Amino acid sequence: MSAIREQGIARRLVGGNVWLGHSIPEGHDSFAGVQPGRFEYEVMPSEEAVGRAMLAEIEAAAEAKQGPLVIILLGGRGAQALHKLLGQVAQTEASDSLLTRLHVFTQDALAPMRMDNGLSFVRDFERLLGDDFFRKVKSFTCMRTDTCMRTDTSDLEGELVRYVEKLESLGGIDILFLGLGPEPGGASHLAYIKPASGATAADVAGMIPISQSILEHHITKFRAGGSVVSEADEAECRAATHILTLGPAAILGARRIVQSVVDASTAPAKRESYRRLLETEIAAEAGARAAQLDENPGLWLRLHSNVRSLILGNVLGV
């Protein structure tokens, strides 16, 4: 599929879910002729090895392209090793020529919630990446620009529109770092696209009512990752009403996807979710395929042709 397109952003309401994207002609099948093959993965020896492989992906993308790079950070446990490495690199001048080319975006958020809440992705990025990183990158779109996916504003939808406009104005995503979140029944979410939220291949981003499963998963992964969380932080997080998230169009339009799943020891439900990602046969008929993707949004990954999946052995039960 083509990268994110620069045209008017349309609003679509599905139940209580708001999706922002681009129109697709009625009856058009974006995946006609697409035959998802076997989903390949790499078992890495350690979380640190995953982080080094992710950093190597950024370096390779920089070698292959001139000018700025647009990367989407993964929050929570999956990319913490990468973020620590980037924070260390930023403390020297050795990789300044790379860091100064990066337009960095987040991919999801709980709302409304203060940016300095210990359960905020932004606060966790600050903790791991450090001030030098944010000072050196070309831009960081979430908390340090006026066009950010803010979570402490009453105009959440308006802020999300501005986020999408900024992302599209830069010409699309070079590297999208993704995880895999567990859902009941072995389903999964990508970014925070939850099951039965009505997301389609036309949707770049969305604002959806929060679910109990995602809320509990969010809190658990932050605690497992070492975040300092006060009682007030958790109370505010549990009062969040919506999730802001990238949508399938952003995922499918990314030039490269790098997935990391490293925390099956603290989130054991990921084992069944990953097994279903590997083993599910994607339907050829458009209606049946759309139902599969809505029931199990993790399967959107199977429709992208340039994915690298990095896991630890415990994801496979090893």
N, C-alpha and C positions, 0 to 999 in steps of 0.2 A: 504494500500500500504506500501511497505517497505520504510525505511528512505533513505535519499540521499545516493546513491551508490558511492563507491570509484572506479571509472574507468575513462577512458579517456573522456575528455570533447569535445563534438562535436559542431561545429558552424553551425547554420542554418540561412539562410537569407530568410525573407518573406517580399517582398516589400522593404521598407526601414528599417525594423525591424531586429535586430540581436539577435538571441536566442542561448544561450549556455546550453547544456544539455547532455543527454545520448540517444543513439539510442534505439528505440523500433521497433521490427520486423514489417515489413509491414503487415497490416491487423490485427494486434493484438489489441484487445479491452481491455484496462486496467481496464474497469469498468463493464466487463461482469458479470452479476449476482448481481451487486450492485443495491440495491433498496433504494434510498434516502427517508428517512421518513420525518415526520413532523419536521420542524426546530424549536427548542425550544429556548426561550429567557427568561431573568430575568429582570424585571423592578426594577431599583434601586432608592432609595429615593433621592440621590444626587450624584454629580460628585465625592465628597470625598468618598462616599461609594463604588463607582466603583473603585477608586484608592486602597482602602483598600482590596477589593476583589481580585484585580490583584496582590497585594503584597502577599496576602494569597496563591495565586496560586504558586508563586515562592517558598514560604516556604514549601508548600505541596510537590512540586517536589523535593526539597532538602531532605525532610524527606524520600521520596520514593526511592532515588537513592544515591549511594555512589559516591564520586569523583566530578569532575567538572560538571557544568550545562551550556548548551548553550541556551541563550535567545536572541530573536530578538526584539529590541525596536520598538515601534510605534511612529512615528513622528507626529507633529501637535497637535491638541486639545485633541484627544481621550485618551491619556495616561498622560496628564500633572499632574493629581492628583497623579498618581503612581510615577512619576518622582520627584515630590516634597517630597513625603514620603520617597523615597529612598535617596534623598539628606539629609533629616533630620536624617534618620537612620545612614547614613555614618558619621555624625558628632559625633557619640558616638561609643563605642566599643561593644555595646550590640549585634550587628548582624555581626560582623567582620567575624565570622566563615562561614556565608552565603555569604557575599559579595566577599570574597577571593576565592570562588569556581566558580564565574561567568565569563564565556566567553560571552561578550556582543557584539552584531552586530547591525548595522542599516539595514534597508530593502529597502531603495530607496533613490534617490537623483536626483536633477536637475543639468545638466552639459552643458558647463563648468561654474563653479562658485566658487569663493573663499570660503574656509571653514569658514572664519570669517564674511561672509555676514550674516546680520540679518535674511535673509530668508533661510539660510542653516539649515538643520536638526541638523548638528553637533553643530552649534552655539547655537541652542535652547536647546540641551541636556546639553551643558556646563552651560547654564544659570540656568537650573532647577535642575540638578543633583549635580553640584558643584565639586570642585577639590578633596575633600575627597573621593567621590565615584570613580572617575577615578583612584585615587591613590591606592585604595583598591582592585578593581576587578582584576581578573586574567588576563584578556585582554579586550581591547575595539577595535574592528576592524572597523575602518573607518579612524580615523585621527591620531592615535597614534602608528601605526605599519607601516611597509613597505609594508604589503599586505593588503592595505585598498581600499575601494571603493572611491578613490579620485575623486574630480570633478574639479580640477584645473590643469589637465594634458592633453596634446594633445593625449596621448595614452589611451583613455578612455576604449577601448575594452580590452587592455592588463591588465589594472588595474582591470577590472571586472573579468577577468579570474583568477587573483591572489586572488581576494576576494572569488570566488567560491571554489578554491583549499583550502583556509584556512578553510572555513566553512565545507567542506567535510572531511578534515583531522581530525576534532574534533568529527566525528561520527554522525553528524546530529543535528537537532534542538530539544531541550527539550520543550521549550515553545515559540510559535510564537504569539506575540501580534499584532492583526490586527484591522483596522477600517473598514470603508466602504465609499468610495468616490462617490459622485453623478456624473452621466453622463446624457446626453440628452435622453429623452424618458423613463426615469425611470430606465435606466441601471446603472451599478456601476462598480467601479474598486476596486481591492484588491491590496495592496502595490501600485504600479503605473502601473499595467497591464491594459492597456486601451482597449476599444472595438476595434475590427477589427485589432488587432495587430498580430494575427496568433499564439498566445501562445498555446502550447499543454502540455499534462501531462508529457512529457519528458524534458521540459525546466526548468532548475534550476534558471537561471537569464537571463536578457535581457537588451538591449540598444535600445530604440525606440525613434523616432522623437517626440518632445514635441507637445502637442495639446493645443489649446487655452483654452478649458474647464478645463484641468488639471492645466494649468498655473494660471488661475483666481482662481480656487479652492485653490491652494497652497497659493497664496498671501492672500486671504481672511481668511483662517484658521489661518495663522500665526498672522495676525493683531488681529483677535478675541481672540487669545491665549495670547496676551500681549507682543509679541515680539517688540523690538525697531527696526524699519526699516527706514533707511535713503532713500532719493531720489536716491542716488547712488546705494544702495542695490537693490532697486526695478528695477532700470534701468538695472543693471547687470542680475537680475533674468529674466526680460522680454527678455533679449538677449540670454538666454539659448536655446540650440538647441535639447538636448536629455534628456531622462529620463533613469536612471539606476534603475533597479528594480529586486527584487526576482521574480521568475516565479512559475507556477503551481506545478512543481515537488517539490520545496522547501515547498510550502504550504501543499501539500498532504503528504509529508514525515515527517512533524513535528509531534512529539509525542502528543502534546497538542496544541490546538489553543484557545486563549482567545480573543474574539472580544469585543471592546467597541465602542459605538456610543452615544455621549453625546452632540453633538452640532447642533441638528436640529433647534434650535432657531436662529442660525446664518447661517446655511446652510439648509434651509427648503426643498430643493430638496431631501435631504436624506430620508424624509418621504416616498416618492414614491419609491425611490430606495430600501429601506428596505422592503416595502410592496411587491415589486416584488421578493425580495429574499425569503420572507416567502411563497408566494403564487404560484410561478412558478412551474409547474409540469415538472420535468426533464425527457427528452425523453429517452426511452429505446434503441432506435436504435442508433448506434454509430455515423453515419453521422449527424443525426438530433441533437444529443446531442452536438457534436463538434461545430455545428453552433450556438446553444444556448450559449455555453460557450464563444465563440468568440464575440458574440453580447453583452453579459452581463457577463463579467469576475467575477463579484461578486458571481455568482452561483457556482464557484469552491468550495466555502465554504460548499455547500450542499453535496459534495462528500467526505467530511472528517467525520470520525466516532467519533471524540473526540473533540467537539467544545463546548465552553461555551460563550454565547452571552449576554453581559451586556449592557443594554440601559437605558436611561431616558424616562419617560413617554411621553415627547414631541416628541419623534421619532414616536410614534403611534398617535400623534395628541391629546394626553390627556392633 
